[in-house]
Amino acid sequence: MLVFFHRLKNYFVPESHKIDILPYKKAENIVEASLVGLGFLFLLLPANIYFELFSTLLANCICIALLIGSLFAFKKGLPAAILGNILSFLAFLLVGAAAIETGGIFSPVISSFLLVAIIAFLYAGNFLGLLWTILIAFTIFVFAIVEYVGYKFPSAVKEHNLLFFHTTVYLVLLGFMIYLIRFYVNILKNISKRNFLKTEKMEKYNQVLAQQQELIEKKNKELLELYENYDKQNKDLLLQKELLQTQNDELNRAYAELIDSIYYTKRIQEALLPSLEVIKPHFRDFMILYKPKEILSGDFYWFAEVNQYLFLAVADCTGHGIPGAFMTVIGHDLLNRIIKEDYVFAPAEILKKLDTELYKTLQKESRFEADIISDGMDIALCRIDKDSNEIRFAGAKRPLFVANEEGVQEIKGSRFGIGGISIMEKHFEEYRLFYSENDVFYMLSDGFTDQFGGEYDSKFLTVHFKEKLKLNYHKPLEYQKLYLNELHETWRGYINEQTDDILVVGFRV
């Protein structure tokens, strides 16, 4: 039932609101309120028939029809403010009709005008909520004036059903109030939980800083005591201090130059990676989660459009940091040469040639057997043909995940990696897939699934990753990127460091 409600709610959220998180959440909120209100209206139908409130029954049916129409209009682009005013109007119409038919100012339904005001403030905005509140107060005042001048509103509720009617009205009112309270209490809990996690993280940082400060103060005190005890050797100590300072300056200068070089290398590495502005126009939806363990990364993604084909690859090179970064440059250059210059288009053949060329590149300077370099990379490679809705995939120890209504399918790559030393001939399998618009594809390095953390300080694992894809594949990929990043941070916690470079690529064709 909850799954159906979730799908129905997601169906009525406009596509234009699914691009960013904040509009998506606001639209999801107002659609949920509309669906809950629609449920209450359907529940009131048998009660109106039982109490023979035919005018209220007519108003109830009108409200159901208008609310259903408003939901479809909202899906087509009706502004959220107008839908909020429609919700307020329907609630006002139903409560007003029921109050007139069941005793006017003395009807128990009159208290339900409170819900109209709450709905107006929550979904129409503060200013319009104030106007609706004034209209409600004016309506109640008119009921009172009419009673005062002598007109008595008739009550359609039979006398023997009066107590049951009062009880039903207050139970409905109580039920809707409990829903609103529960809904916003959950929101406050989520906000409090996020603030608590942020506060806890800051406290840990402050503790580490305090410990470092204490250590520094302790060292300073020891130096001061040493200086006082050996006052006679003051000149020698000053000379040593100057020498140490000179050495420290040299070390700092060398360290600064090294860091500058690493950051310059990082800029070069990022310049080699294709920009999102180049990739995104070729896909209906696209995302990249890219988190190096250190300044430089041993993971890289590669994209090219050659003839009618789109090529997309995710690679995990041996090591991370500087060694891994050098390997990414080599891998990027070889892929360009094999596909763009040699025109090798079959994914399995591309991996085969990539393996051969990488081995030649790394071993061409080796003179002795002991010098043989065993570094390499794991890679997932897709060739996309949008004309025929076909994807061809080949992997070297890296899989391709396909998520849709039927679940998450894992297409495993070959057990051989690219490069390194192998005593047997390598073979890379090639898979042929035909995609639909509901399919979402994912390729990733092993950094995400190998991250240690959680309650038992264990790896995240592929099976857990597939479960999360199954729950979220239908959502916008930018939302999934934020979700996966927060999931990784939560799993890793505050004590564990990032295990490896992380790269996750997702796309809809």
ZIJOJO-V996064 format. One record per residue. N is the residue number from 1. SS is DSSP state (alpha for helix, beta for strand, coil for the rest). OMEGA is omega in whole degrees, 0 to 359 (none if undefined). NEAR is the number of other C-alpha atoms within 10 Angstrom. Layout:
# ZIJOJO-V996064
n | ss | omega | near
N | SS | OMEGA | NEAR
N | SS | OMEGA | NEAR
This chain:
# ZIJOJO-V996064
n | ss | omega | near
1 | coil | 179 | 6
2 | alpha | 179 | 7
3 | alpha | 178 | 8
4 | alpha | 179 | 9
5 | alpha | 180 | 13
6 | alpha | 180 | 12
7 | alpha | 179 | 12
8 | alpha | 179 | 14
9 | alpha | 180 | 20
10 | alpha | 180 | 20
11 | alpha | 184 | 15
12 | alpha | 176 | 19
13 | coil | 181 | 26
14 | coil | 179 | 20
15 | alpha | 181 | 14
16 | alpha | 180 | 12
17 | alpha | 184 | 18
18 | coil | 182 | 20
19 | coil | 181 | 16
20 | coil | 185 | 12
21 | alpha | 187 | 13
22 | alpha | 176 | 11
23 | alpha | 179 | 16
24 | alpha | 181 | 19
25 | alpha | 179 | 14
26 | alpha | 179 | 15
27 | alpha | 178 | 21
28 | alpha | 180 | 21
29 | alpha | 184 | 15
30 | alpha | 176 | 23
31 | alpha | 178 | 24
32 | alpha | 179 | 19
33 | alpha | 180 | 20
34 | alpha | 180 | 21
35 | alpha | 177 | 18
36 | alpha | 177 | 15
37 | alpha | 178 | 19
38 | alpha | 177 | 17
39 | alpha | 177 | 12
40 | alpha | 180 | 15
41 | alpha | 178 | 19
42 | alpha | 179 | 14
43 | alpha | 181 | 12
44 | alpha | 182 | 19
45 | alpha | 181 | 16
46 | alpha | 178 | 12
47 | alpha | 178 | 15
48 | alpha | 179 | 19
49 | alpha | 182 | 12
50 | alpha | 181 | 13
51 | coil | 178 | 16
52 | coil | 177 | 14
53 | coil | 190 | 19
54 | alpha | 176 | 15
55 | alpha | 178 | 16
56 | alpha | 177 | 24
57 | alpha | 178 | 22
58 | alpha | 178 | 15
59 | alpha | 179 | 18
60 | alpha | 180 | 24
61 | alpha | 178 | 17
62 | alpha | 180 | 14
63 | alpha | 179 | 22
64 | alpha | 181 | 19
65 | alpha | 181 | 12
66 | alpha | 182 | 14
67 | alpha | 177 | 21
68 | alpha | 178 | 14
69 | alpha | 180 | 12
70 | alpha | 178 | 19
71 | alpha | 179 | 21
72 | alpha | 177 | 15
73 | alpha | 178 | 15
74 | alpha | 178 | 20
75 | alpha | 181 | 20
76 | coil | 176 | 14
77 | coil | 176 | 14
78 | coil | 181 | 14
79 | coil | 182 | 12
80 | alpha | 180 | 17
81 | alpha | 179 | 15
82 | alpha | 177 | 14
83 | alpha | 176 | 21
84 | alpha | 178 | 24
85 | alpha | 177 | 20
86 | alpha | 177 | 20
87 | alpha | 180 | 25
88 | alpha | 181 | 24
89 | alpha | 181 | 17
90 | alpha | 177 | 20
91 | alpha | 179 | 23
92 | alpha | 181 | 24
93 | alpha | 183 | 18
94 | alpha | 180 | 24
95 | alpha | 180 | 23
96 | alpha | 180 | 21
97 | alpha | 180 | 20
98 | alpha | 181 | 27
99 | alpha | 180 | 25
100 | alpha | 185 | 21
101 | alpha | 186 | 20
102 | beta | 171 | 23
103 | coil | 176 | 20
104 | alpha | 184 | 24
105 | alpha | 182 | 22
106 | alpha | 178 | 17
107 | coil | 175 | 17
108 | alpha | 180 | 18
109 | alpha | 184 | 25
110 | alpha | 181 | 21
111 | alpha | 180 | 17
112 | alpha | 174 | 22
113 | alpha | 177 | 22
114 | alpha | 179 | 17
115 | alpha | 179 | 18
116 | alpha | 180 | 23
117 | alpha | 180 | 24
118 | alpha | 179 | 17
119 | alpha | 180 | 23
120 | alpha | 180 | 28
121 | alpha | 185 | 21
122 | alpha | 191 | 14
123 | alpha | 177 | 23
124 | coil | 181 | 24
125 | coil | 185 | 14
126 | alpha | 183 | 12
127 | alpha | 179 | 11
128 | alpha | 176 | 18
129 | alpha | 177 | 22
130 | alpha | 179 | 15
131 | alpha | 178 | 14
132 | alpha | 179 | 23
133 | alpha | 177 | 19
134 | alpha | 178 | 13
135 | alpha | 179 | 14
136 | alpha | 179 | 19
137 | alpha | 179 | 15
138 | alpha | 179 | 12
139 | alpha | 179 | 16
140 | alpha | 179 | 19
141 | alpha | 178 | 13
142 | alpha | 176 | 14
143 | alpha | 182 | 21
144 | alpha | 179 | 15
145 | alpha | 180 | 13
146 | alpha | 177 | 15
147 | alpha | 184 | 16
148 | alpha | 182 | 10
149 | coil | 172 | 8
150 | coil | 179 | 8
151 | coil | 180 | 11
152 | coil | 175 | 14
153 | coil | 177 | 18
154 | coil | 176 | 11
155 | beta | 181 | 18
156 | coil | 182 | 17
157 | coil | 179 | 20
158 | coil | 186 | 12
159 | alpha | 181 | 10
160 | alpha | 177 | 8
161 | alpha | 188 | 12
162 | alpha | 181 | 15
163 | alpha | 179 | 11
164 | alpha | 179 | 12
165 | alpha | 178 | 21
166 | alpha | 180 | 14
167 | alpha | 180 | 13
168 | alpha | 181 | 16
169 | alpha | 184 | 19
170 | alpha | 176 | 15
171 | alpha | 177 | 12
172 | alpha | 179 | 15
173 | alpha | 180 | 17
174 | alpha | 180 | 13
175 | alpha | 180 | 13
176 | alpha | 178 | 17
177 | alpha | 179 | 15
178 | alpha | 178 | 11
179 | alpha | 180 | 13
180 | alpha | 180 | 15
181 | alpha | 180 | 12
182 | alpha | 183 | 12
183 | alpha | 183 | 13
184 | alpha | 172 | 11
185 | alpha | 177 | 12
186 | alpha | 177 | 11
187 | alpha | 179 | 12
188 | alpha | 178 | 12
189 | alpha | 180 | 11
190 | alpha | 178 | 12
191 | alpha | 180 | 11
192 | alpha | 180 | 12
193 | alpha | 179 | 12
194 | alpha | 179 | 12
195 | alpha | 179 | 12
196 | alpha | 180 | 12
197 | alpha | 178 | 12
198 | alpha | 180 | 11
199 | alpha | 180 | 12
200 | alpha | 179 | 13
201 | alpha | 179 | 14
202 | alpha | 178 | 12
203 | alpha | 178 | 12
204 | alpha | 177 | 13
205 | alpha | 180 | 13
206 | alpha | 178 | 12
207 | alpha | 179 | 12
208 | alpha | 179 | 12
209 | alpha | 179 | 12
210 | alpha | 178 | 12
211 | alpha | 178 | 12
212 | alpha | 178 | 12
213 | alpha | 178 | 12
214 | alpha | 180 | 12
215 | alpha | 178 | 12
216 | alpha | 179 | 12
217 | alpha | 178 | 12
218 | alpha | 179 | 12
219 | alpha | 179 | 12
220 | alpha | 179 | 12
221 | alpha | 178 | 12
222 | alpha | 178 | 12
223 | alpha | 179 | 12
224 | alpha | 178 | 11
225 | alpha | 178 | 12
226 | alpha | 179 | 12
227 | alpha | 180 | 15
228 | alpha | 182 | 12
229 | alpha | 183 | 11
230 | coil | 182 | 11
231 | alpha | 181 | 12
232 | alpha | 182 | 10
233 | alpha | 186 | 11
234 | alpha | 183 | 13
235 | alpha | 179 | 10
236 | alpha | 180 | 12
237 | alpha | 178 | 15
238 | alpha | 178 | 12
239 | alpha | 178 | 11
240 | alpha | 180 | 12
241 | alpha | 178 | 12
242 | alpha | 179 | 12
243 | alpha | 179 | 12
244 | alpha | 180 | 12
245 | alpha | 178 | 12
246 | alpha | 178 | 12
247 | alpha | 180 | 12
248 | alpha | 177 | 12
249 | alpha | 178 | 12
250 | alpha | 178 | 12
251 | alpha | 179 | 12
252 | alpha | 179 | 12
253 | alpha | 179 | 12
254 | alpha | 179 | 12
255 | alpha | 180 | 12
256 | alpha | 178 | 12
257 | alpha | 179 | 12
258 | alpha | 180 | 12
259 | alpha | 178 | 13
260 | alpha | 179 | 12
261 | alpha | 180 | 12
262 | alpha | 180 | 16
263 | alpha | 175 | 14
264 | alpha | 176 | 12
265 | alpha | 178 | 17
266 | alpha | 178 | 18
267 | alpha | 177 | 12
268 | alpha | 180 | 13
269 | alpha | 180 | 18
270 | alpha | 178 | 14
271 | alpha | 178 | 10
272 | alpha | 181 | 16
273 | coil | 179 | 15
274 | coil | 181 | 14
275 | coil | 178 | 12
276 | alpha | 180 | 11
277 | alpha | 178 | 8
278 | alpha | 187 | 10
279 | alpha | 191 | 17
280 | alpha | 182 | 13
281 | alpha | 181 | 10
282 | alpha | 184 | 15
283 | coil | 175 | 11
284 | coil | 177 | 10
285 | beta | 187 | 16
286 | beta | 175 | 22
287 | beta | 175 | 21
288 | beta | 171 | 19
289 | beta | 189 | 17
290 | beta | 184 | 18
291 | beta | 177 | 19
292 | coil | 176 | 19
293 | coil | 177 | 18
294 | coil | 182 | 13
295 | coil | 178 | 15
296 | coil | 184 | 23
297 | coil | 173 | 29
298 | coil | 175 | 28
299 | beta | 173 | 33
300 | beta | 174 | 29
301 | beta | 186 | 26
302 | beta | 181 | 19
303 | beta | 176 | 20
304 | beta | 172 | 18
305 | beta | 182 | 15
306 | beta | 185 | 12
307 | coil | 181 | 10
308 | coil | 187 | 9
309 | beta | 168 | 17
310 | beta | 178 | 17
311 | beta | 179 | 20
312 | beta | 183 | 19
313 | beta | 172 | 22
314 | beta | 186 | 23
315 | beta | 178 | 27
316 | beta | 184 | 31
317 | beta | 178 | 26
318 | coil | 177 | 19
319 | coil | 175 | 18
320 | coil | 183 | 22
321 | alpha | 184 | 19
322 | alpha | 179 | 17
323 | alpha | 180 | 15
324 | alpha | 181 | 22
325 | alpha | 177 | 24
326 | alpha | 181 | 17
327 | alpha | 179 | 25
328 | alpha | 178 | 27
329 | alpha | 179 | 16
330 | alpha | 180 | 14
331 | alpha | 179 | 26
332 | alpha | 181 | 19
333 | alpha | 181 | 12
334 | alpha | 178 | 20
335 | alpha | 177 | 22
336 | alpha | 183 | 15
337 | alpha | 185 | 14
338 | alpha | 187 | 18
339 | alpha | 186 | 18
340 | alpha | 182 | 15
341 | alpha | 181 | 10
342 | coil | 178 | 11
343 | coil | 171 | 13
344 | coil | 189 | 16
345 | coil | 181 | 17
346 | coil | 184 | 16
347 | alpha | 181 | 23
348 | alpha | 178 | 23
349 | alpha | 178 | 17
350 | alpha | 180 | 21
351 | alpha | 179 | 26
352 | alpha | 181 | 17
353 | alpha | 177 | 17
354 | alpha | 178 | 19
355 | alpha | 181 | 22
356 | alpha | 183 | 14
357 | alpha | 179 | 19
358 | alpha | 179 | 20
359 | alpha | 179 | 20
360 | alpha | 182 | 12
361 | alpha | 185 | 13
362 | alpha | 185 | 18
363 | alpha | 187 | 17
364 | coil | 177 | 10
365 | coil | 183 | 11
366 | coil | 179 | 11
367 | coil | 182 | 9
368 | coil | 181 | 8
369 | alpha | 181 | 8
370 | alpha | 182 | 7
371 | alpha | 185 | 10
372 | coil | 182 | 16
373 | coil | 183 | 17
374 | coil | 180 | 13
375 | coil | 180 | 19
376 | beta | 181 | 23
377 | beta | 169 | 25
378 | beta | 188 | 24
379 | beta | 170 | 28
380 | beta | 186 | 27
381 | beta | 177 | 28
382 | beta | 169 | 25
383 | beta | 187 | 21
384 | beta | 176 | 22
385 | beta | 185 | 17
386 | coil | 179 | 15
387 | coil | 183 | 8
388 | coil | 182 | 9
389 | coil | 184 | 13
390 | beta | 172 | 16
391 | beta | 173 | 19
392 | beta | 186 | 19
393 | beta | 171 | 26
394 | beta | 182 | 29
395 | beta | 173 | 31
396 | beta | 181 | 27
397 | beta | 178 | 20
398 | coil | 185 | 25
399 | coil | 170 | 23
400 | beta | 178 | 19
401 | beta | 177 | 17
402 | beta | 183 | 23
403 | beta | 175 | 21
404 | beta | 184 | 17
405 | coil | 183 | 10
406 | coil | 180 | 9
407 | beta | 181 | 14
408 | beta | 179 | 20
409 | beta | 177 | 14
410 | beta | 176 | 15
411 | beta | 187 | 15
412 | coil | 177 | 18
413 | coil | 178 | 23
414 | beta | 179 | 21
415 | coil | 179 | 14
416 | coil | 173 | 20
417 | coil | 177 | 24
418 | beta | 181 | 26
419 | beta | 180 | 24
420 | coil | 183 | 19
421 | coil | 180 | 13
422 | coil | 181 | 10
423 | coil | 179 | 5
424 | coil | 182 | 7
425 | coil | 182 | 6
426 | coil | 177 | 15
427 | coil | 181 | 15
428 | coil | 180 | 20
429 | coil | 177 | 16
430 | coil | 183 | 17
431 | beta | 181 | 16
432 | beta | 182 | 12
433 | beta | 171 | 12
434 | beta | 188 | 12
435 | coil | 171 | 18
436 | coil | 184 | 12
437 | coil | 179 | 10
438 | coil | 183 | 12
439 | coil | 175 | 18
440 | beta | 185 | 22
441 | beta | 180 | 19
442 | beta | 170 | 22
443 | beta | 184 | 26
444 | beta | 170 | 27
445 | coil | 184 | 27
446 | coil | 183 | 23
447 | coil | 182 | 21
448 | coil | 185 | 25
449 | coil | 180 | 19
450 | coil | 182 | 17
451 | coil | 177 | 24
452 | beta | 179 | 23
453 | beta | 180 | 22
454 | coil | 184 | 15
455 | coil | 185 | 9
456 | coil | 179 | 7
457 | coil | 182 | 13
458 | beta | 178 | 13
459 | beta | 179 | 17
460 | coil | 174 | 19
461 | coil | 182 | 14
462 | alpha | 183 | 14
463 | alpha | 178 | 10
464 | alpha | 179 | 11
465 | alpha | 180 | 13
466 | alpha | 177 | 18
467 | alpha | 180 | 12
468 | alpha | 177 | 16
469 | alpha | 182 | 21
470 | alpha | 182 | 17
471 | alpha | 191 | 12
472 | alpha | 188 | 15
473 | coil | 184 | 24
474 | coil | 182 | 17
475 | coil | 179 | 13
476 | coil | 184 | 20
477 | alpha | 177 | 22
478 | alpha | 175 | 19
479 | alpha | 179 | 17
480 | alpha | 178 | 20
481 | alpha | 179 | 19
482 | alpha | 180 | 14
483 | alpha | 181 | 14
484 | alpha | 179 | 19
485 | alpha | 179 | 17
486 | alpha | 178 | 12
487 | alpha | 179 | 14
488 | alpha | 181 | 20
489 | alpha | 181 | 16
490 | alpha | 181 | 13
491 | alpha | 181 | 19
492 | alpha | 180 | 22
493 | coil | 186 | 17
494 | coil | 184 | 13
495 | coil | 182 | 8
496 | coil | 172 | 14
497 | coil | 178 | 13
498 | coil | 186 | 21
499 | coil | 187 | 17
500 | coil | 173 | 25
501 | coil | 182 | 26
502 | beta | 176 | 26
503 | beta | 176 | 24
504 | beta | 179 | 22
505 | beta | 176 | 20
506 | beta | 181 | 21
507 | beta | 168 | 18
508 | beta | 182 | 19
509 | coil | none | 19
